[in-house]
Amino acid sequence: MCGVCREVIDRYNAHFEGEIQGCCPVIADEIAERIGGEVVAGYLCWTTVRRPHWWVVTPDGAAHDPMGDELKDEPGFHRDEAHRQRGVFDSILPQFEQWRVA
């Protein structure tokens, strides 16, 4: 995990006492702002679970996803990408700003 990702996820985990589900849009936005790359909409999938999620992919193709990375050892874990449309992301982001940690 990149240093910026570690710093961001640690700050959110500390602030919300580890209960950060639902914060992925603001976390992905902050990571993208700091390291560059595209915010990706999709799903985290493992066993019988498939839940909506946002993460960052840098121009070299690397996924930067501290929340998803925590699941990487789960059986059947993978990410399903839906789109990288920044306009869609920008339209939903205001709904999540209340959870942004300074």
N, C-alpha and C positions, 0 to 999 in steps of 0.2 A: 504494500500500500504506500502511495506517495506520502511525503511528509505533510503536504498541505491537506490531503484527505484525512490523515491521522489527526491533525490539529483540529480540523472542522468537526469530525465525528466525535472526538473526545470532548469538545466544548458543548456540543448538543447533548451528548450522553450525560455529562455532569449537570447541565442545566435542567434536563427533564428526567433525571434519575434513571436513565436507561430506557425510558418509554418514548422512543422517537418515531414510532410508526406514524406516518402522516406528515413528517417533516421533510421527506425526500425532495419535494420541489425546491424548497429554500436551500437545502443542503447542496443539491445539484447546481443551483444557480450560483451559489457562492464559490463552489469549486471551479465552475466554468469561468467565472469572472477572474479567479486568481491564477489558473493554469492554462486557460484557453480551452478550445474544443467546443463540441456541440452538446447540447442537452438532448437526451434521448428519452422518449416515452416508450414504455413497454411493460413487461411483466417479469416478476421473479417467479420462477417455477421450481418446484421440487415435490417429489412423491405425488400427492393428489392436490397440492396447493398451487394456485396461480393468482397472484395479486398484483394490482397496478403499481408501477414504480417509475422513478425518473433517475437517470444517471448521466455521466459525462463520458464522451468518447473524444480523445484528442486526435489531431490529424494523423498521427502514426498508427491509429487504429486501437490504441490501448483504452480499455474501459477503466474508468475511475469511479468506483462505486463502493464506498466504505460500508454501506448498509448491506448491499448484496454480497460483498466479499465475506461478511460474517457467516454466510450460508454456504459458501463454496464447497464445504465438505459434506453437505447434506446429500443423501442419495437422490440421484436424478436431477441435481440442481443445474439450472441454466437460466439465461435471460432470453426472453423473446422480445425483439425490437418491434415496435409498432410504427414509429415515425420520428423524424428529427425536425419537425416544423416549429421553428422558433415563434412564429406568430401564434400558434395554438398554445405553446408554453406561456408566452407573455399574457395571453388572455386569461389563463387560470391562476397565474402566480399571485395576483392580489388576494385571492381567497385564502392563501397560505401565509401571507406576510405576518399575521399575528403570532406565528410560531418562529419567526426569524430571531436568532440569538445574536446580539451584538458582540 
